[in-house]
Amino acid sequence: MKFRPLHDRVVVRRLEGEAKTAGGIIIPDTAKEKPQEGEIIAVGAGARDESGKIVPLDVKTGDRVIFGKWSGTEVKIDGEDLLIMKESDIMGVVETTSSKKKAA
C-alpha cells in the first residue's frame, strides 16, 4: 500500500466478525454488525503539541486495536476497504500473550 496518513491519523483494517452466534446460529451478512476491532496498517508521524514538537503515537503498525462503533472514515485503497481515524478514536490495544500460564 502506498498511503501514509498525516499527523495523528492511522489506517485500520477491520477484522472479520464471527459468522455464528454462541448457540451456533449462522448470522447472514445483512444482519452482521461491523466489527469494532482492527489491525493498524499505517500510522502518521504524530501530533504537534503547543510548542510545535511532534508527539509520537502510542500505536504502531501491526497492533490490534478496538475503536468506537462510528469512528473513522471508510475509504477504499488498492481495492481494500479500510478506515482512517485519529488516534484518539482508538479505545485501546489488544495485548496478546505468547505463553499462557497453567493453573497450579
GROMACS elastic network, one bead per residue, 0.5 to 0.9 nm:
[ bonds ]
;  ai    aj funct       b0    kb
    1     4     6  0.87789   500
    1    41     6  0.89514   500
    1    77     6  0.76857   500
    1    78     6  0.70305   500
    2    77     6  0.88358   500
    2    78     6  0.87682   500
    3    11     6  0.89103   500
    3    42     6  0.78285   500
    3    77     6  0.81652   500
    4    10     6  0.86145   500
    4    11     6  0.84344   500
    4    42     6  0.65608   500
    4    43     6  0.70251   500
    4    44     6  0.65185   500
    5     8     6  0.79038   500
    5     9     6  0.56407   500
    5    10     6  0.60776   500
    5    11     6  0.69727   500
    5    42     6  0.69588   500
    5    43     6  0.60411   500
    5    45     6  0.81175   500
    5    84     6  0.78813   500
    6     9     6  0.58515   500
    6    10     6  0.81505   500
    6    43     6  0.79039   500
    6    45     6  0.67057   500
    6    46     6  0.77522   500
    6    47     6  0.88371   500
    7    10     6  0.87641   500
    7    43     6  0.84390   500
    7    44     6  0.50193   500
    7    45     6  0.53902   500
    7    47     6  0.50444   500
    7    48     6  0.77737   500
    7    54     6  0.86483   500
    7    86     6  0.87001   500
    8    43     6  0.75004   500
    8    44     6  0.55112   500
    8    45     6  0.67132   500
    8    48     6  0.86352   500
    8    55     6  0.87921   500
    8    56     6  0.81189   500
    8    57     6  0.67339   500
    8    85     6  0.84970   500
    8    86     6  0.56843   500
    8    87     6  0.58151   500
    8    88     6  0.83263   500
    9    42     6  0.87211   500
    9    43     6  0.62862   500
    9    44     6  0.54867   500
    9    45     6  0.84695   500
    9    46     6  0.77326   500
    9    47     6  0.86485   500
    9    57     6  0.89511   500
    9    84     6  0.66648   500
    9    85     6  0.54142   500
    9    87     6  0.57902   500
    9    88     6  0.88067   500
   10    40     6  0.68733   500
   10    41     6  0.75207   500
   10    42     6  0.57300   500
   10    44     6  0.61176   500
   10    59     6  0.86828   500
   10    60     6  0.89414   500
   10    61     6  0.89188   500
   10    83     6  0.81326   500
   10    84     6  0.56944   500
   10    85     6  0.55628   500
   10    86     6  0.61226   500
   10    87     6  0.64586   500
   11    39     6  0.84690   500
   11    40     6  0.59189   500
   11    41     6  0.53871   500
   11    42     6  0.51030   500
   11    43     6  0.64298   500
   11    44     6  0.87504   500
   11    82     6  0.67562   500
   11    83     6  0.56338   500
   11    85     6  0.66524   500
   11    86     6  0.88916   500
   12    38     6  0.59037   500
   12    39     6  0.54413   500
   12    41     6  0.55236   500
   12    42     6  0.73939   500
   12    65     6  0.86094   500
   12    72     6  0.89418   500
   12    82     6  0.58355   500
   12    83     6  0.50652   500
   12    84     6  0.63435   500
   12    85     6  0.77477   500
   13    37     6  0.86152   500
   13    38     6  0.53040   500
   13    39     6  0.52575   500
   13    40     6  0.65176   500
   13    41     6  0.66139   500
   13    80     6  0.86085   500
   13    81     6  0.73437   500
   13    82     6  0.50532   500
   13    83     6  0.64341   500
   14    17     6  0.87531   500
   14    34     6  0.82242   500
   14    35     6  0.65041   500
   14    36     6  0.72628   500
   14    37     6  0.60431   500
   14    39     6  0.65161   500
   14    40     6  0.89848   500
   14    81     6  0.83316   500
   14    82     6  0.69764   500
   14    83     6  0.76479   500
   15    35     6  0.65487   500
   15    36     6  0.80370   500
   15    37     6  0.58523   500
   15    39     6  0.69057   500
   15    64     6  0.89053   500
   16    19     6  0.86474   500
   16    34     6  0.82731   500
   16    35     6  0.65530   500
   16    37     6  0.84100   500
   16    38     6  0.84426   500
   17    32     6  0.79584   500
   17    33     6  0.79438   500
   17    34     6  0.72439   500
   17    35     6  0.54650   500
   17    36     6  0.87299   500
   17    37     6  0.85796   500
   18    21     6  0.72864   500
   18    27     6  0.82893   500
   18    32     6  0.86272   500
   18    35     6  0.88376   500
   19    25     6  0.84116   500
   19    26     6  0.57953   500
   19    27     6  0.54322   500
   19    28     6  0.75137   500
   19    29     6  0.81798   500
   19    32     6  0.79186   500
   20    23     6  0.76894   500
   20    24     6  0.54645   500
   20    25     6  0.52845   500
   20    27     6  0.55988   500
   20    28     6  0.89670   500
   21    24     6  0.51992   500
   21    25     6  0.52589   500
   21    26     6  0.65677   500
   21    27     6  0.71665   500
   22    25     6  0.75079   500
   27    30     6  0.82739   500
   27    31     6  0.64707   500
   27    32     6  0.63951   500
   28    31     6  0.55345   500
   28    32     6  0.64985   500
   29    32     6  0.53013   500
   29    33     6  0.85862   500
   30    33     6  0.84642   500
   32    35     6  0.86308   500
   33    36     6  0.88295   500
   34    37     6  0.89974   500
   34    69     6  0.78971   500
   35    38     6  0.77113   500
   35    69     6  0.80365   500
   36    65     6  0.83892   500
   36    66     6  0.56751   500
   36    67     6  0.54982   500
   36    68     6  0.64009   500
   36    69     6  0.59494   500
   36    70     6  0.89543   500
   36    71     6  0.89328   500
   37    64     6  0.70256   500
   37    65     6  0.56447   500
   37    67     6  0.63524   500
   37    68     6  0.89265   500
   37    94     6  0.88649   500
   38    63     6  0.83084   500
   38    64     6  0.55914   500
   38    65     6  0.54577   500
   38    66     6  0.65107   500
   38    67     6  0.79446   500
   39    61     6  0.77971   500
   39    62     6  0.59042   500
   39    63     6  0.56594   500
   39    65     6  0.61821   500
   39    66     6  0.88947   500
   40    43     6  0.74158   500
   40    59     6  0.79078   500
   40    60     6  0.68374   500
   40    61     6  0.50168   500
   40    62     6  0.52134   500
   40    63     6  0.54348   500
   40    64     6  0.65042   500
   40    65     6  0.72923   500
   41    60     6  0.84456   500
   41    61     6  0.53578   500
   41    62     6  0.63308   500
   41    63     6  0.83949   500
   42    60     6  0.76237   500
   42    61     6  0.55538   500
   42    62     6  0.84005   500
   43    46     6  0.81642   500
   43    57     6  0.78606   500
   43    59     6  0.77682   500
   43    60     6  0.65515   500
   43    61     6  0.65840   500
   43    87     6  0.89710   500
   44    47     6  0.84593   500
   44    56     6  0.85509   500
   44    57     6  0.77991   500
   45    54     6  0.75466   500
   45    55     6  0.81358   500
   45    56     6  0.62780   500
   45    57     6  0.73224   500
   46    54     6  0.57577   500
   46    55     6  0.52908   500
   46    57     6  0.53792   500
   47    53     6  0.82289   500
   47    54     6  0.55533   500
   47    55     6  0.53731   500
   47    56     6  0.68962   500
   47    57     6  0.76943   500
   48    51     6  0.76949   500
   48    52     6  0.52824   500
   48    53     6  0.53303   500
   48    55     6  0.58204   500
   48    56     6  0.88025   500
   49    52     6  0.52897   500
   49    53     6  0.56379   500
   49    54     6  0.65177   500
   49    55     6  0.66788   500
   50    53     6  0.75753   500
   56    59     6  0.88688   500
   57    60     6  0.74159   500
   57    87     6  0.73123   500
   58    87     6  0.81969   500
   59    62     6  0.87544   500
   59    63     6  0.66397   500
   59    65     6  0.86304   500
   59    87     6  0.78508   500
   59    93     6  0.76478   500
   60    63     6  0.59017   500
   61    64     6  0.89538   500
   63    93     6  0.66402   500
   63    94     6  0.74806   500
   63    95     6  0.84017   500
   64    92     6  0.86714   500
   64    93     6  0.57799   500
   64    94     6  0.53673   500
   64    95     6  0.76427   500
   64    96     6  0.89541   500
   65    90     6  0.67831   500
   65    91     6  0.73997   500
   65    92     6  0.56745   500
   65    94     6  0.55553   500
   65    95     6  0.88791   500
   66    90     6  0.60910   500
   66    91     6  0.56251   500
   66    92     6  0.55554   500
   66    93     6  0.64274   500
   66    94     6  0.71572   500
   67    70     6  0.84358   500
   67    71     6  0.65586   500
   67    72     6  0.87765   500
   67    89     6  0.60696   500
   67    91     6  0.51819   500
   67    92     6  0.72534   500
   68    71     6  0.50425   500
   68    72     6  0.84794   500
   68    89     6  0.65099   500
   68    90     6  0.69168   500
   68    91     6  0.70231   500
   69    72     6  0.89882   500
   70    73     6  0.87270   500
   71    83     6  0.84099   500
   71    84     6  0.86962   500
   71    85     6  0.66389   500
   71    86     6  0.85851   500
   71    89     6  0.60255   500
   71    90     6  0.81530   500
   72    83     6  0.56475   500
   72    84     6  0.52497   500
   72    86     6  0.72153   500
   72    89     6  0.73895   500
   73    82     6  0.82873   500
   73    83     6  0.53718   500
   73    84     6  0.52532   500
   73    85     6  0.63767   500
   74    81     6  0.68576   500
   74    82     6  0.58025   500
   74    84     6  0.65935   500
   74    85     6  0.89786   500
   75    80     6  0.81825   500
   75    81     6  0.58666   500
   75    82     6  0.53984   500
   75    83     6  0.59848   500
   75    84     6  0.72347   500
   76    79     6  0.57219   500
   76    80     6  0.52717   500
   76    82     6  0.59842   500
   76    83     6  0.84405   500
   77    80     6  0.53392   500
   77    81     6  0.66641   500
   77    82     6  0.70224   500
   78    81     6  0.85781   500
   85    88     6  0.81573   500
   85    89     6  0.64732   500
   85    90     6  0.80937   500
   86    89     6  0.55158   500
   86    90     6  0.74689   500
   87    90     6  0.54933   500
   87    91     6  0.87248   500
   88    91     6  0.74824   500
   90    93     6  0.80007   500
   97   100     6  0.66734   500
